[in-house]
Amino acid sequence: MSLSSVKEAGKRLYFFQRPNRWSRGIGAELPLEYKKFWREWRRQPTAVHYIEQKGTYVKNARGEVLPVQNVAIPLLYTKESDNGIWGGEAIVQGFKKKGKYKRRVPHFWIPHLKKSVVYSEVLDTYMNVVVTQRAINLIHENHGFDHYLLKTKACDLRSLLALRLKRQILMALADKTLYPDNPEKRMEVYAKYEKYLKAYTRERIEWYGLTYLEACQKWLKLKETTPQPLKIQYRSELIAKLKENKIKEAENVDVVLPEETSSWLNKLNPFSKSPKTN
């Protein structure tokens, strides 16, 4: 056994993985397709509020060579950001000084928001949403709202509204349900956006854009089965045996549902209460 393999075995022996949502409970049972979306959604997004420097080292104004350190700015994502399309922007928290000799105070930089109308060619729908100027610029750069959603990764869309719209667009393309009353237009639009389906399977589209809670609820519904009372099983077995023995009362009798209050068994039981007659 080599020295490297011995070290790896030692690490596995003394390293205990911290339990998380994916190692136990419902999270461990969720399908792999949803876990792929989750990793895409929680990746480090593209730098928006700072200029990302390329390379390993950089020279400053004084000629000093320093290592490149791209430290992401902490961002705050609110509920309002999930109801709009902000183009990767978020609230930045920091400090601000109003004068040279004054003390710095906490400050929040909020994106400039405005209402706008966007059009989805695949869904054939106009939508009134809250957007930022960067989101509008990205839509124009990608030559349309659908192209912007389908080209952009989940970590850069971030918004739950944008992710759900992207899921609806992908489902409409995969099932070819777009423009149901216009077959010619359907084929034209489908041919235009068909290339985006290569990166997705039908199952992955089903789980795309769901939050962790929504994914758990969806998984529980898929596993949900209605428990059948044992008395129904016993009744069906008894009826089968009676029919085998050619019992006259059991010839035209089916399995009795639990909601029914009376059955042919009550008629055969001499100790059962007979219904009241006026």
C-alpha positions in Angstrom: 0.0 0.0 0.0 1.4 3.4 -1.0 1.9 6.3 1.4 -0.8 8.4 -0.3 -3.4 5.7 0.1 -2.5 5.3 3.8 -3.0 9.1 4.3 -6.4 9.0 2.5 -7.5 6.0 4.7 -6.4 8.0 7.8 -8.4 11.0 6.7 -11.5 8.9 6.2 -11.0 7.3 9.6 -10.8 10.5 11.6 -13.1 12.7 9.5 -16.8 12.7 10.2 -18.9 14.5 7.7 -21.2 17.1 9.2 -24.9 16.1 8.6 -26.8 18.4 6.3 -30.1 18.6 4.5 -28.9 16.2 1.8 -27.5 13.5 4.0 -30.6 12.6 6.0 -34.4 13.0 6.0 -36.4 14.0 2.9 -33.4 15.8 1.4 -31.5 12.6 1.0 -34.4 11.0 -0.9 -34.8 13.9 -3.4 -34.0 13.0 -7.0 -30.6 13.7 -8.5 -32.2 16.1 -11.0 -33.3 18.5 -8.3 -29.9 18.4 -6.6 -28.3 19.4 -9.9 -30.6 22.4 -10.0 -29.8 23.3 -6.4 -26.0 23.3 -7.1 -26.6 25.5 -10.1 -28.8 27.9 -8.1 -26.4 28.2 -5.2 -23.2 28.7 -7.1 -21.3 32.0 -6.9 -23.0 34.4 -9.3 -21.4 36.6 -11.9 -19.8 39.7 -10.4 -22.2 42.6 -10.7 -21.3 45.1 -8.0 -17.5 44.8 -8.4 -15.0 44.4 -11.2 -13.6 40.9 -11.2 -9.9 41.0 -11.9 -8.4 38.3 -14.2 -5.1 36.5 -13.7 -3.1 35.7 -10.5 -1.1 38.9 -9.8 -1.8 42.6 -10.4 0.4 45.7 -10.3 -0.9 48.7 -8.3 -0.3 52.4 -9.0 3.0 52.4 -7.0 4.3 49.5 -9.0 3.9 46.9 -6.3 2.9 43.3 -7.4 0.1 42.0 -5.3 -1.9 38.7 -5.6 -5.4 39.0 -7.0 -8.1 38.6 -4.4 -11.6 38.6 -5.8 -13.7 38.8 -2.6 -17.4 38.8 -3.4 -19.4 41.6 -1.8 -22.1 40.3 0.6 -25.5 40.8 -0.9 -29.0 40.9 0.6 -31.8 39.2 -1.3 -35.3 40.2 -0.1 -38.7 38.8 -0.8 -39.3 41.7 -3.3 -36.3 40.5 -5.3 -38.0 37.1 -5.8 -41.2 38.8 -7.1 -39.2 40.8 -9.8 -36.4 40.4 -12.2 -33.3 42.3 -11.0 -30.7 41.0 -13.4 -28.4 39.8 -10.7 -28.5 43.0 -8.7 -29.3 43.0 -4.9 -29.1 45.2 -1.9 -25.5 46.1 -0.8 -24.9 46.8 2.9 -21.9 48.9 3.9 -20.8 52.1 5.6 -20.9 55.7 4.4 -19.1 58.9 5.6 -20.8 62.2 5.0 -17.7 64.2 5.8 -14.0 63.9 6.3 -14.1 64.3 10.1 -17.4 62.6 10.6 -18.1 59.1 11.8 -19.1 56.5 9.3 -22.7 55.2 9.5 -24.4 52.1 8.1 -25.9 52.5 4.7 -27.8 50.3 2.2 -27.5 50.7 -1.6 -30.8 49.6 -3.2 -31.1 49.1 -7.0 -33.2 51.5 -8.9 -36.4 49.6 -9.6 -39.1 50.3 -12.1 -42.1 48.7 -13.6 -41.9 47.4 -17.2 -43.7 45.1 -19.6 -41.8 42.0 -20.9 -43.0 39.7 -23.6 -42.5 35.9 -23.8 -42.6 34.7 -27.3 -42.9 31.0 -26.2 -45.7 31.6 -23.8 -47.2 34.3 -26.0 -47.8 36.5 -22.9 -47.1 40.1 -21.9 -46.1 40.5 -18.2 -45.9 43.6 -16.0 -43.0 43.0 -13.7 -40.5 45.0 -11.6 -37.1 45.2 -13.2 -33.8 47.0 -13.0 -32.1 48.8 -15.9 -29.4 46.0 -15.9 -32.2 43.4 -16.5 -33.6 45.4 -19.4 -30.1 45.7 -20.9 -29.5 42.0 -20.6 -32.8 41.2 -22.3 -31.8 43.5 -25.2 -28.3 42.0 -25.4 -29.8 38.5 -25.6 -32.3 39.6 -28.3 -35.4 38.8 -26.3 -36.8 37.8 -22.9 -37.0 34.1 -23.6 -33.4 34.0 -24.8 -32.3 35.8 -21.7 -34.0 33.3 -19.4 -32.9 30.3 -21.3 -29.2 31.4 -21.6 -28.7 32.6 -18.1 -27.8 30.2 -15.2 -30.0 29.9 -12.2 -27.4 31.5 -9.9 -27.5 34.7 -12.1 -31.3 34.8 -12.4 -31.6 34.2 -8.7 -35.3 35.4 -8.7 -37.9 32.8 -8.0 -40.2 34.5 -10.6 -37.5 34.3 -13.3 -36.8 30.6 -12.5 -40.5 29.7 -12.6 -41.0 31.5 -15.9 -37.9 29.7 -17.3 -39.5 26.4 -16.1 -42.8 27.1 -17.8 -40.9 28.0 -21.1 -38.9 24.8 -20.9 -42.0 22.7 -20.3 -43.9 24.4 -23.1 -41.0 23.6 -25.5 -40.5 20.0 -24.2 -44.2 19.2 -24.5 -44.8 21.4 -27.6 -47.8 23.0 -26.0 -47.0 26.5 -27.3 -49.5 28.1 -29.7 -52.1 25.3 -29.6 -54.4 27.1 -32.1 -51.6 28.0 -34.6 -49.5 24.9 -35.7 -47.4 27.0 -38.2 -46.4 29.5 -35.5 -45.8 26.7 -33.1 -43.2 25.0 -35.4 -41.6 28.4 -36.1 -41.1 29.3 -32.5 -40.1 25.8 -31.5 -37.4 25.7 -34.1 -36.1 29.0 -32.8 -35.7 27.8 -29.2 -35.2 24.0 -29.7 -31.4 24.2 -29.1 -31.9 25.1 -25.4 -33.6 21.7 -24.7 -30.3 19.8 -25.2 -29.1 20.7 -21.7 -32.2 19.4 -20.0 -34.1 16.2 -19.6 -37.9 16.1 -19.0 -37.4 15.0 -15.4 -34.9 17.9 -14.8 -37.4 20.4 -16.1 -40.1 19.0 -13.7 -37.8 19.8 -10.7 -36.3 23.0 -12.1 -37.0 26.3 -10.3 -38.4 24.8 -7.1 -37.4 25.9 -3.6 -36.3 23.2 -1.2 -39.7 23.3 0.6 -41.6 23.0 -2.7 -39.3 20.1 -3.8 -40.0 18.3 -0.5 -43.7 18.8 -0.8 -43.6 17.5 -4.4 -41.6 14.4 -3.4 -44.1 13.6 -0.5 -47.0 13.9 -2.9 -45.3 11.5 -5.3 -44.8 9.0 -2.5 -48.2 9.5 -1.0 -50.4 6.4 -1.2 -53.9 6.0 0.3 -53.7 3.2 3.0 -56.3 0.5 2.6 -58.0 -0.8 5.7 -57.3 -4.5 6.4 -61.1 -5.1 6.8 -61.5 -4.5 3.0 -58.9 -7.1 2.3 -60.5 -9.6 4.7 -64.0 -8.9 3.2 -62.8 -9.5 -0.3 -61.1 -12.8 0.7 -64.3 -13.9 2.5 -66.5 -13.1 -0.5 -64.2 -15.0 -2.8 -64.3 -18.1 -0.5 -68.1 -17.8 -0.3 -68.4 -17.6 -4.0 -66.2 -20.7 -4.4 -68.5 -22.6 -2.1 -71.5 -21.3 -4.2 -73.2 -19.5 -1.3 -76.3 -18.0 -2.8 -76.1 -14.7 -0.8 -72.6 -14.0 -2.1 -73.3 -14.4 -5.8 -74.0 -10.7 -6.7 -72.0 -9.1 -4.0 -68.9 -6.9 -4.5 -66.3 -5.6 -2.1 -67.9 -3.3 0.5 -66.3 0.1 0.9 -65.6 1.4 4.5 -68.0 4.3 4.1 -71.0 2.0 3.7 -72.8 1.5 7.0 -74.6 -1.7 6.1 -73.7 -4.7 4.1 -74.9 -8.2 3.3 -72.8 -9.5 6.2 -75.2 -7.7 8.6 -78.0 -9.5 7.0 -76.3 -12.8 7.6 -75.5 -11.9 11.2 -78.5 -12.8 13.4 -77.3 -10.5 16.2 -77.1 -7.3 14.1 -79.6 -4.6 14.6 -82.3 -4.5 12.0 -83.2 -1.1 10.6 -86.1 0.7 12.2 -89.4 0.5 10.3 -92.2 2.9 10.7 
